[in-house]
Amino acid sequence: MMTDETQTEISVEALKAGDRAEFARLVDLASAPIYRLGLKMLGNPQDAEDVLQNTFLKALQSLGNFEGRSSPLTWLYRIAINEALMLIRRQKPQVEIAEEPQDEESNLPTPVQLTDWCCLPESDFLTTESKRALDAAILKLPEKLRVVFLLRDIEGMSIQETSEALGLTETAVKTRLLRARLNLREQLSSYFTERLIEEREK
Amino acid sequence: MRHQHKQECNELLGSISEYVDGSLHEELCRELEHHLSECEDCRVVVNTMKKTIELYQTDAPKDGLPVDVRQRLYKTLHLDDLLHTTH
């Protein structure tokens, strides 16, 4: 989560002047959320670590060009997201043949799963298998939707912060968020509706 | 389970994400809530979307960086000498 308090602590001037201790502080401030983002984007610790290391290496290289218009944290997120997307494209270059119209509200997918599974016992949501289903569903999201969902709903960034980190308009962020949530809702509904049927058969 | 959504449902579908966040414009919010009071399917969509987001939020561990990952990162960045001085 980004808070103003932690952001003002990092001095961009010191960073640019080559203050290594200040850079180390930035590393400690930002590395945990960037690593988490990498884990959820790519689904494995090795790739997440690559993204993390490359992000800070790139940051060191391009510190001179950083104008400080956004916070250092937002700037790092931006680098990290590019690194993650690059890695995904390298791993499966066949994707993105056709660009889907994801930024418009027209042609939203009509909800298919219409069972209310919210009434399942809490314990059913906390099983290892359920957690695995949650992670798998995120990885099935198209990358452009996945990254918006991770920043907004998992890291708790605001719509504005997410739009800055991704270089998107707020409208585009909102639409991608809606699409991501609808997609995940379908996936979780399929999964938990089955649990609901099992529960009733007990 | 497959259901033919009515036109009104489709029109309001674009609003439910903001509705769930509590950031929907007041007028649209009233319109949506009126629709929800009459439409069971849309109520389910809203409820399960809320639950979906909630599950992801409670599932997300706000863990710190694993110690070995942090050590390797410091090494890569030639900051090893600062590894023990910072928190």
Interface residues (C-beta under 8 A of the other chain):
Chain A: R20 A21 F23 A24 R25 V27 D28 S31 A32 Y35 R36 P45 E49 L52 Q53 F56 L57 L60 E105 L108 T110 P111 V112 Q113 L114 T115 D116 W117 C118 F125 K131 L134 I138 F149 D153 I154 G156 K174 L177 L178 R181 L182 L184 R185 L188 S189
Chain B: M1 R2 H3 H5 C9 N10 L13 G14 I16 S17 E18 V20 D41 R43 V44 V45 N47 T48 M49 K50 K51 T52 I53 L55 Y56 Q57 D59 A60 K62 D63 G64 L65 V69 R70 R72 L73 Y74 T76 L77 L79 L82 T85 T86 H87
